[in-house]
Amino acid sequence: MKNCLICNKILVKTYYYRMPQKYCGWDCKIEGQKTLGTTKCELCSKEFQKTKGTKTKNRFCSHNCADTFNRGENHANFIMTDEIKEKLRNAQLGRKHTAEHTEKSRQKMIGLLVGSKNPNWKNGATPLQKLIRESREMKLWKLEVFERDRYTCQECGDKSGGNLQANHIKRFATHPELRFELTNGITLCKKCHEAIRHKEEQLENYFFLKLYNNRYRDINLLMS
């Protein structure tokens, strides 16, 4: 059992104390810290008792003074100068993690935010079609369609990279067997893609004929 350093009262250990207890309460703690002496606040010049382990490093009498000082004209005192940046850079220069540390960190991250461990998990409610559209196979299919069509909208000729989309000629929802078929894809810009909404079935032959003509044109170019 330990006794309070001020009143000699027996200390009762509580669960929220992480560090060894020295005082039985705040009154005795304040009295005990008076042995550290006093100092003046750098902002308001108020005299206050020094304390151990404080975030303000005994420079300010309160967090309000510390925050005011940091936001005010004196904020320049805390700007990271080129000299400080250079010191920090040199301290980390050439420092490399060992292979063991890298592998240990990698193993910790594996599966960390997957499935039910992810904060956005909704009990597996993601639709199957969305999973397919975001799959690696679909991304490769889109890339193949773009490369075949030379990254050009086959309707208006737009070549803006971020404006192009790979469209399924026979609809994605009704023809699952053709979702990754190269001949069932055609490159369209966003405007043209939006214009054919709900008209896919009517335009199937039109787009297949366009792809056939483009293919025939490319063959003639190669043979000429």
C-alpha positions in Angstrom: 0.0 0.0 0.0 1.1 3.5 -0.7 0.4 6.7 1.1 -0.3 10.2 -0.2 2.8 12.3 -0.3 1.0 15.3 1.2 -1.6 14.1 3.7 -0.2 10.5 4.2 -3.6 9.1 3.4 -3.7 5.5 2.1 -4.1 5.5 -1.7 -6.9 3.5 -3.2 -6.0 2.4 -6.7 -8.6 3.2 -9.4 -8.8 1.8 -12.9 -8.4 5.1 -14.7 -4.9 5.8 -13.3 -2.3 4.6 -15.8 0.7 6.2 -14.0 1.6 5.4 -10.4 -0.4 7.4 -7.9 1.3 9.9 -5.7 -1.7 11.9 -4.3 -5.1 11.1 -3.0 -6.9 13.9 -4.8 -6.6 17.1 -6.7 -6.1 19.3 -3.6 -3.0 17.3 -2.6 -1.8 17.1 -6.2 -1.9 20.9 -6.5 -0.2 21.3 -3.2 2.5 18.8 -4.2 3.2 20.6 -7.5 4.0 23.8 -5.7 7.4 22.4 -5.1 8.0 22.8 -8.9 7.9 26.6 -8.5 6.0 29.1 -10.6 6.4 30.8 -14.0 4.6 33.5 -16.1 2.3 32.8 -19.0 3.9 34.0 -22.2 0.6 35.5 -23.4 -1.2 37.1 -20.5 1.8 37.2 -18.0 -0.3 35.5 -15.4 1.8 33.6 -12.8 0.9 30.0 -12.4 2.2 26.7 -10.9 4.5 24.6 -13.0 3.2 21.1 -13.7 4.7 17.9 -15.0 3.8 16.2 -18.3 1.8 19.2 -19.6 1.3 19.7 -23.3 1.9 23.4 -23.0 5.4 22.8 -21.6 4.7 25.3 -18.8 4.7 28.2 -21.3 1.0 29.1 -20.9 -1.4 29.2 -17.9 -4.2 27.5 -19.8 -5.1 25.8 -23.1 -7.0 28.9 -24.1 -3.8 31.0 -23.9 -1.9 28.4 -25.8 -4.5 28.3 -28.6 -4.8 32.1 -28.8 -1.0 32.4 -29.1 -0.8 29.8 -31.9 -3.6 31.5 -33.9 -2.3 35.0 -33.3 0.6 37.1 -34.6 3.0 34.8 -32.9 2.0 31.9 -35.1 5.1 32.6 -37.2 7.1 31.2 -34.3 5.8 27.8 -35.1 6.2 27.9 -38.9 8.5 25.1 -40.1 11.5 26.8 -41.5 13.8 25.4 -44.3 16.4 24.7 -41.6 14.0 22.6 -39.6 12.8 20.8 -42.7 16.4 20.0 -43.6 17.1 18.6 -40.2 14.0 16.4 -40.3 14.9 15.2 -43.8 18.5 14.3 -42.8 17.2 12.4 -39.8 15.1 10.1 -42.1 17.6 10.1 -45.0 18.7 6.6 -45.8 16.5 5.0 -43.2 14.9 1.8 -44.5 12.5 -0.7 -43.0 13.8 -4.2 -42.7 12.2 -6.9 -44.8 10.9 -8.4 -41.6 9.2 -5.1 -40.6 7.7 -4.7 -44.1 6.3 -8.2 -44.1 4.9 -7.8 -40.6 3.1 -4.5 -41.6 1.8 -6.2 -44.7 0.4 -9.1 -42.8 -1.4 -6.7 -40.4 -3.1 -5.0 -43.3 -4.3 -8.1 -45.1 -8.0 -8.4 -44.7 -8.2 -5.4 -42.3 -11.0 -3.6 -44.1 -12.5 -6.5 -46.1 -16.1 -7.7 -45.8 -17.7 -7.2 -42.4 -14.5 -5.5 -41.0 -15.1 -2.6 -43.4 -17.1 0.4 -41.8 -19.2 0.6 -45.0 -20.3 -3.1 -44.7 -24.0 -3.6 -45.3 -24.4 -7.3 -44.6 -23.4 -8.2 -48.2 -26.1 -6.1 -49.8 -24.0 -5.0 -52.8 -25.9 -6.1 -56.0 -24.2 -8.8 -58.1 -24.4 -6.6 -61.2 -22.4 -3.9 -59.4 -19.7 -6.4 -58.4 -19.4 -7.5 -62.0 -19.2 -4.0 -63.4 -16.4 -3.2 -61.0 -14.5 -6.4 -61.5 -11.1 -6.7 -63.1 -12.5 -8.7 -66.0 -14.9 -5.8 -66.9 -12.0 -3.3 -66.7 -10.0 -5.4 -69.1 -13.0 -5.7 -71.5 -13.4 -1.9 -71.5 -9.7 -1.5 -72.3 -9.9 -3.9 -75.2 -12.9 -2.1 -76.6 -11.2 1.3 -76.4 -8.0 0.0 -78.0 -10.0 -1.7 -80.9 -11.9 1.6 -81.5 -8.7 3.6 -81.2 -10.1 5.6 -78.2 -12.6 7.3 -80.4 -16.4 7.6 -80.1 -17.8 5.6 -83.0 -20.8 7.9 -83.3 -19.4 11.5 -83.3 -15.6 10.9 -83.4 -14.9 12.5 -79.9 -11.4 11.5 -78.7 -11.5 13.0 -75.2 -10.1 10.2 -73.0 -12.1 11.0 -69.8 -15.2 11.4 -71.9 -15.3 7.9 -73.4 -17.4 4.9 -72.2 -17.6 1.3 -73.4 -21.2 0.4 -74.2 -22.7 -3.0 -74.5 -24.5 -3.3 -77.8 -26.7 -6.1 -76.5 -27.8 -5.0 -73.0 -25.7 -5.9 -70.0 -28.7 -6.9 -67.9 -30.5 -9.1 -70.5 -27.5 -10.9 -72.1 -25.1 -12.0 -69.3 -23.4 -14.4 -71.7 -22.1 -11.5 -73.8 -20.9 -9.2 -71.0 -17.2 -9.9 -71.7 -17.5 -10.5 -75.5 -15.4 -8.0 -77.4 -17.7 -7.9 -80.4 -20.6 -6.8 -78.1 -18.9 -3.6 -77.1 -18.6 -0.2 -78.8 -16.9 3.0 -77.7 -19.2 6.0 -77.2 -18.7 9.4 -75.6 -20.9 10.3 -72.6 -23.2 12.5 -74.7 -23.8 9.8 -77.3 -24.1 7.1 -74.7 -26.8 9.1 -72.9 -28.7 9.7 -76.2 -29.2 6.0 -76.8 -30.7 5.2 -73.3 -33.7 2.9 -73.6 -33.1 2.6 -77.4 -30.4 -0.2 -77.2 -32.6 -2.9 -78.8 -33.6 -0.7 -81.7 -29.9 0.2 -82.4 -28.3 -3.2 -82.1 -28.1 -3.8 -85.9 -27.0 -0.2 -86.4 -24.0 -0.6 -84.1 -23.1 -4.1 -85.4 -23.1 -2.8 -88.9 -20.9 0.2 -87.9 -18.4 -2.2 -86.3 -18.4 -4.3 -89.4 -17.7 -1.3 -91.7 -14.9 -0.2 -89.4 -13.4 -3.6 -89.5 -13.7 -3.7 -93.3 -12.1 -0.2 -93.5 -9.1 -1.3 -91.4 -8.5 -4.4 -93.5 -8.4 -2.2 -96.7 -6.0 0.2 -95.0 -3.7 -2.7 -94.1 -3.8 -4.1 -97.6 -3.3 -0.8 -99.4 
